[in-house]
Amino acid sequence: MESTLDKKLTYEEAIEQIKSEVDSLLSSSPLVIRSYTKHLALSVGKFIRAAAVAACALDREGFVSMKAVKLAAAIEILHLATLVHDDVIDNADLRRGQVTLQKKFGQKTAVICGDYLVCMAMKLTASATEQSDIEERMNLQMPDYMGRICLGELNQHINNGNIDLSVHQYLRIISGKTAALFEASFFAGAALVEKDSNLVRKYTKLGRYIGMIFQLTDDCMDFEETEKTAQKPVQSDYEQNVITLPLIYAFKKLSELKDKAKETKLTRNEINSAVKNTGGLNYTRLIAKRYYDKSLLLMEELGAPEEKQHHLKLLLDKSFRLI
């Protein structure tokens, strides 16, 4: 007997179904928490990680299974949980153009809601996998990915204000706090349709590269965008003691700036001027471009059908903010 999880959708239908699943889950939570999750439903994002699951889960006939839809919704909910906790850590006022949960309802409530969303994601993941999947090839390693995200966030917190942070150390931090969830998205989608473990590993690596591009480009946006266009606080990383790659490069080039930073808090004008004059943004984009080029080469090795290649290229370009 055919399971509802075996139902097949086109890519476009799958994306709409994922959005519907997420909206339904947030709008129908238990009454005690519903007002908070409904507030979060007002500020859902671009679903780029969910789109990654759907793209990687496209089969040779151009369809996406409901298993992939459930997994994509779970990853989107998990991503939302990390943002709720991020906003508490950063004491952020705004997220995706809406007042943050921690600002509107308090930090304790936000932490509990974030924990609830993690539980919701785990439950949804379990509902999307069958015993046969686990036995064959669908060990999704979600706890491992979640652990990597947590360790990446902790590593960033431990290095808050560390002006001696190296490029290598920084890339290692963002490979956990940002790229791990992209990696999980690509793995989840590919593992549903690809039987070759080497091929699944290539999809997973592609997800990691795209996650790195997404974060490095986001680092540049913190210097370049306005709060209105970014729909979140900007020019705020340094103020939150988060040292990102453009500033790491500026410190490397300007030893006197680094010496001053050890003595006192730098002003925003000093930070912006140093990053601009040393080419910190260009350097960060160069690193992102290297990941972009490696992603293109990797995509050629996938041997994916034309439609799948098209959607993967769109994800790559979106992560680099080319579209």
C-alpha positions as CSV (number, residue, x, y, z in Angstrom):
1,M,0.0,0.0,0.0
2,E,1.4,3.4,-1.0
3,S,2.3,5.7,1.9
4,T,1.4,9.4,1.7
5,L,5.2,9.9,2.1
6,D,5.6,8.4,-1.3
7,K,3.5,11.0,-3.0
8,K,5.4,12.9,-5.7
9,L,5.3,16.6,-6.4
10,T,6.9,18.9,-8.9
11,Y,9.6,21.2,-7.6
12,E,7.3,24.2,-7.5
13,E,4.5,22.2,-5.8
14,A,7.0,21.0,-3.3
15,I,8.2,24.5,-2.4
16,E,4.6,25.6,-1.8
17,Q,3.9,22.5,0.2
18,I,6.9,23.1,2.4
19,K,5.8,26.7,3.1
20,S,2.3,25.4,3.9
21,E,3.7,22.8,6.3
22,V,5.8,25.3,8.2
23,D,2.9,27.8,8.4
24,S,0.5,25.1,9.6
25,L,3.0,23.9,12.3
26,L,3.6,27.4,13.6
27,S,-0.1,28.4,13.5
28,S,-1.4,25.2,15.2
29,S,1.0,24.8,18.1
30,P,-0.4,24.0,21.5
31,L,-2.4,26.9,22.9
32,V,0.1,27.8,25.6
33,I,2.8,28.6,23.0
34,R,0.7,29.4,19.9
35,S,0.8,33.2,20.2
36,Y,4.6,33.1,20.1
37,T,4.9,30.7,17.2
38,K,2.3,32.6,15.3
39,H,4.4,35.7,15.8
40,L,7.3,33.8,14.3
41,A,5.1,32.8,11.3
42,L,5.0,36.6,10.4
43,S,8.8,36.6,9.8
44,V,9.6,33.4,7.9
45,G,12.5,33.7,5.5
46,K,13.4,32.9,2.0
47,F,13.3,29.1,2.5
48,I,16.8,28.8,0.9
49,R,17.7,25.7,3.0
50,A,14.3,24.1,2.4
51,A,14.7,24.8,-1.4
52,A,18.1,23.0,-1.2
53,V,16.5,19.9,0.2
54,A,13.8,20.0,-2.6
55,A,16.4,20.6,-5.3
56,C,18.7,17.8,-4.1
57,A,15.7,15.4,-3.7
58,L,14.6,15.8,-7.3
59,D,14.5,12.4,-8.9
60,R,15.3,11.5,-12.5
61,E,11.7,12.1,-13.5
62,G,11.7,15.6,-12.0
63,F,9.6,14.9,-8.9
64,V,10.1,15.5,-5.2
65,S,8.7,13.1,-2.6
66,M,6.7,14.1,0.5
67,K,9.5,12.7,2.6
68,A,11.7,15.5,1.2
69,V,8.9,18.0,1.9
70,K,8.7,16.9,5.6
71,L,12.5,17.0,6.0
72,A,12.7,20.5,4.3
73,A,10.0,21.8,6.7
74,A,12.0,20.3,9.6
75,I,15.2,22.0,8.6
76,E,13.4,25.3,8.1
77,I,11.9,25.0,11.6
78,L,15.3,24.1,13.0
79,H,16.8,27.1,11.3
80,L,14.1,29.3,12.9
81,A,15.0,27.9,16.3
82,T,18.6,28.9,15.8
83,L,17.6,32.4,14.8
84,V,15.3,32.8,17.9
85,H,18.3,31.8,20.1
86,D,20.7,34.0,18.1
87,D,18.4,37.0,18.8
88,V,18.5,36.3,22.5
89,I,22.3,36.1,22.5
90,D,22.6,39.3,20.4
91,N,19.7,41.1,22.2
92,A,18.5,41.9,18.7
93,D,15.4,44.1,18.1
94,L,14.6,43.2,14.5
95,R,14.5,40.0,12.5
96,R,13.2,39.8,8.9
97,G,11.5,43.2,9.3
98,Q,9.6,42.1,12.4
99,V,10.2,42.7,16.1
100,T,12.1,39.7,17.5
101,L,10.4,37.3,19.9
102,Q,12.8,38.1,22.7
103,K,12.1,41.8,22.3
104,K,8.3,41.4,22.2
105,F,7.8,38.7,24.8
106,G,11.1,38.5,26.8
107,Q,14.3,36.4,26.7
108,K,13.1,33.6,28.9
109,T,10.0,33.0,26.7
110,A,12.2,33.2,23.5
111,V,14.6,30.6,24.8
112,I,11.8,28.2,25.7
113,C,10.2,28.8,22.3
114,G,13.5,28.1,20.5
115,D,13.8,24.8,22.5
116,Y,10.2,23.9,21.5
117,L,11.0,24.5,17.8
118,V,14.0,22.2,18.0
119,C,11.7,19.5,19.4
120,M,9.2,20.2,16.6
121,A,11.9,19.8,14.0
122,M,13.1,16.5,15.5
123,K,9.5,15.1,15.6
124,L,8.9,16.2,12.0
125,T,12.2,14.5,10.9
126,A,11.2,11.3,12.6
127,S,7.8,11.4,10.9
128,A,9.5,11.7,7.5
129,T,11.8,8.6,7.8
130,E,10.8,5.0,7.8
131,Q,12.6,2.1,9.3
132,S,13.6,0.9,5.8
133,D,15.2,4.2,5.0
134,I,17.3,4.1,8.2
135,E,18.3,0.5,7.5
136,E,19.3,1.3,3.9
137,R,20.8,4.7,3.6
138,M,18.8,7.4,5.4
139,N,20.8,7.9,8.5
140,L,20.2,11.7,8.5
141,Q,22.7,12.4,11.3
142,M,20.5,15.3,12.4
143,P,21.9,15.1,16.0
144,D,25.4,15.4,14.6
145,Y,24.5,18.4,12.5
146,M,22.7,20.1,15.4
147,G,25.7,19.4,17.5
148,R,28.0,21.1,15.0
149,I,25.7,24.1,14.8
150,C,25.7,24.4,18.6
151,L,29.5,24.0,18.8
152,G,30.0,26.6,16.1
153,E,27.8,29.1,18.0
154,L,29.7,28.3,21.2
155,N,33.0,28.7,19.4
156,Q,31.9,32.1,18.2
157,H,30.8,33.1,21.7
158,I,34.1,32.0,23.2
159,N,35.9,34.1,20.6
160,N,33.8,37.2,21.1
161,G,36.1,40.2,21.0
162,N,39.1,38.1,20.1
163,I,41.0,40.4,17.8
164,D,43.7,37.8,17.3
165,L,41.3,35.5,15.6
166,S,42.9,34.0,12.4
167,V,41.3,33.5,9.1
168,H,41.5,29.8,9.5
169,Q,39.9,29.9,13.0
170,Y,37.1,32.1,11.6
171,L,36.4,29.8,8.7
172,R,36.2,26.9,11.1
173,I,33.6,28.8,13.2
174,I,31.3,29.6,10.3
175,S,31.6,26.1,8.9
176,G,29.7,25.0,12.1
177,K,27.4,27.9,12.9
178,T,26.2,28.5,9.4
179,A,27.4,25.9,6.8
180,A,26.5,22.8,8.8
181,L,22.7,23.4,8.3
182,F,23.2,23.9,4.6
183,E,25.3,20.7,4.5
184,A,22.4,18.9,6.3
185,S,19.9,20.3,3.8
186,F,21.9,19.0,0.8
187,F,22.6,15.6,2.5
188,A,18.9,15.1,3.4
189,G,17.7,15.7,-0.1
190,A,20.4,13.8,-1.9
191,A,20.2,10.8,0.4
192,L,16.6,10.3,-0.5
193,V,17.3,9.8,-4.2
194,E,20.9,8.9,-4.7
195,K,22.2,5.4,-3.8
196,D,25.9,6.1,-4.5
197,S,27.4,7.2,-1.2
198,N,30.2,9.0,-3.0
199,L,27.7,11.1,-4.9
200,V,25.8,11.9,-1.7
201,R,29.1,13.1,-0.2
202,K,29.6,15.4,-3.2
203,Y,26.2,16.9,-2.6
204,T,27.0,17.3,1.1
205,K,30.3,19.1,0.3
206,L,28.4,21.4,-2.1
207,G,26.1,22.3,0.7
208,R,29.0,23.2,2.9
209,Y,30.6,25.4,0.2
210,I,27.3,27.2,-0.4
211,G,26.8,27.7,3.4
212,M,30.3,29.3,3.6
213,I,29.5,31.6,0.7
214,F,26.2,32.6,2.3
215,Q,27.9,33.5,5.6
216,L,30.9,35.3,4.0
217,T,28.5,37.4,1.9
218,D,26.4,38.1,4.9
219,D,29.5,39.4,6.6
220,C,30.0,41.9,3.8
221,M,26.3,42.9,4.0
222,D,26.7,43.9,7.6
223,F,29.0,46.7,6.4
224,E,27.2,47.6,3.2
225,E,23.4,47.3,3.7
226,T,20.9,49.5,5.5
227,E,18.6,48.1,8.2
228,K,15.7,48.7,5.9
229,T,17.1,46.6,3.0
230,A,18.6,43.9,5.2
231,Q,15.4,43.7,7.4
232,K,17.7,43.1,10.5
233,P,20.3,45.1,12.4
234,V,23.4,46.0,10.4
235,Q,26.8,47.5,11.3
236,S,26.3,45.6,14.5
237,D,28.7,42.6,14.4
238,Y,31.6,44.4,16.1
239,E,29.2,46.0,18.5
240,Q,28.1,42.5,19.5
241,N,31.9,41.6,19.9
242,V,31.6,39.4,16.8
243,I,34.8,39.7,14.8
244,T,34.1,38.8,11.1
245,L,36.4,38.3,8.2
246,P,36.5,41.8,6.8
247,L,37.7,43.1,10.1
248,I,40.1,40.2,10.7
249,Y,41.7,41.2,7.4
250,A,41.8,44.9,8.4
251,F,43.5,44.0,11.7
252,K,46.1,41.9,9.8
253,K,46.9,44.9,7.6
254,L,46.8,47.6,10.2
255,S,48.8,46.6,13.3
256,E,48.2,50.0,14.9
257,L,44.5,49.5,14.7
258,K,44.8,46.2,16.4
259,D,46.9,47.7,19.1
260,K,44.3,50.4,19.7
261,A,41.5,47.8,19.8
262,K,43.4,46.1,22.6
263,E,43.2,49.3,24.6
264,T,39.8,50.6,23.8
265,K,36.6,50.0,21.9
266,L,36.9,51.2,18.3
267,T,34.2,53.5,16.9
268,R,32.0,52.4,14.0
269,N,33.7,55.1,11.8
270,E,37.1,53.7,12.6
271,I,36.0,50.1,11.8
272,N,34.3,51.1,8.5
273,S,37.2,53.2,7.4
274,A,39.8,50.5,8.2
275,V,37.7,47.8,6.4
276,K,37.3,50.1,3.4
277,N,40.9,51.2,3.2
278,T,42.4,47.8,3.6
279,G,40.1,46.1,1.1
280,G,38.6,43.9,3.8
281,L,35.3,43.5,1.9
282,N,37.1,42.6,-1.4
283,Y,39.2,40.0,0.4
284,T,36.1,38.5,2.0
285,R,34.4,38.4,-1.4
286,L,37.5,36.8,-2.9
287,I,37.3,34.0,-0.4
288,A,33.6,33.5,-1.1
289,K,34.4,33.5,-4.8
290,R,36.8,30.6,-4.3
291,Y,34.0,28.6,-2.7
292,Y,31.7,29.7,-5.6
293,D,34.2,28.4,-8.2
294,K,34.8,25.1,-6.3
295,S,31.0,24.7,-6.2
296,L,30.7,25.1,-10.0
297,L,33.3,22.4,-10.5
298,L,31.6,20.1,-8.0
299,M,28.2,20.6,-9.7
300,E,29.7,19.4,-13.0
301,E,30.7,16.1,-11.2
302,L,27.1,15.4,-10.0
303,G,25.8,14.4,-13.4
304,A,22.4,15.8,-12.4
305,P,19.6,16.3,-14.9
306,E,19.2,19.7,-16.4
307,E,16.3,20.8,-14.1
308,K,18.3,19.8,-11.0
309,Q,21.4,21.6,-12.2
310,H,19.3,24.7,-12.8
311,H,17.9,24.8,-9.2
312,L,21.3,24.0,-7.7
313,K,22.8,26.9,-9.7
314,L,20.0,29.2,-8.5
315,L,20.8,28.3,-4.9
316,L,24.5,29.0,-5.5
317,D,23.8,32.4,-7.0
318,K,21.4,33.3,-4.2
319,S,23.9,32.4,-1.6
320,F,26.4,34.8,-3.3
321,R,23.5,37.3,-3.6
322,L,23.9,37.5,-7.4
323,I,20.1,37.2,-7.7
